[in-house]
Amino acid sequence: MQKKSNSNIQAPCKKQSTQAATRMTIKEARQNAYRQLSEAWEKQKKTAGPYAQKPDFFLDIDVILQELLQVERSFLLAHNETKLKQKDIKRFFALIQKRSRGLPIAYIVGKKEFYGLSFFVSPHVLIPKPDTEILVEKALELAREKSRKIGSREVQAKSRCLRVLDLCTGSGCIALSFAQEFYKTKENSPPLELFMSDISLAALRLAKKNTKQLFPRSLKKQKNSDKLQIKIVRSNLFQNIKGSFDFILTNPPYVPTRLTDELLLDGRSEPRLALDGGKDGLRLIRQIAKDAKNYLKKDGWILIEAGEYHAKEVAQILRERGFSEVAILQDLSGQERVIFGQH
Ligand code: GLN
């Protein structure tokens, strides 16, 4: 199957069609790519598992072209008849070939938007998803409440710094978008100490790259006056974490093993390590709920992303562990996605 689509993809660059390839317009490249992706999809969908949906290939093609030519989408539309250079055609169809095997567009272009920011991604980390935005939104709401208290001196001087832990940080999208938004507000925000942890070294490398891109000064040791300090820690859950936090934010692996197997059938190449939460999906969440109180300040909050299929169970786990104010939030598509509670 792969071989066949391979030969299709190569066709425009082969000897006899070199001329044609050098003359290929943007429009022709898009049509050709659409045909290839659709054909590959028709074959793959039989084995891709029950969760595979036909992607928006026109959008994917344009994202690849935009990245390749470094232009806006409107340029592609306005320059349909522009001829592509041969080296661009070659590169374009090589990327289309990757896409035709199911590799997500975010891994192909190496980045993904989340909460209005662009994050570097690779198959070592989950692709940031809009489902997670509600977790950041709620954390910000609670953090602003907390900073008002800090501002009004309801808390002791030594606690006038907000400490936030992003457990299983992956690309770092939760922690970094939280930090970015936190300082957008006009109010006098307290200093923020942000810890990003993950068991995967490859993920941490990427988290570091994203941190350097968004907050170039935050990783250095700075004077007290500096508002944001970020620490990146390799840790198996809480193993290497020290101190106590105002917030623990986490999107841990929570997909039941069988479902993980099925999800990965579509060639998405997301890391099993970041998805697989054991037989019922709750292995890590149970562990986190059990230990979290040792790492939360009094009145500190935990916010956990989970599967819509076990959100209520996670809420119950938090209650059993003694958390109060436990509630479930829906994501943008109306699925029960985030569970939070207070120490
Ligand atoms: N569906 C979620 C995702 O793909 C699962 C993430 C997880 O297990 N943490 O992002």
Boltz pocket constraint, residues with backbone or C-beta under 6 A from the ligand:
constraints:
  - pocket:
      binder: B
      contacts: [[A, 126], [A, 127], [A, 129], [A, 251], [A, 252], [A, 253], [A, 254], [A, 255], [A, 274], [A, 275], [A, 276], [A, 305]]
      max_distance: 6.0
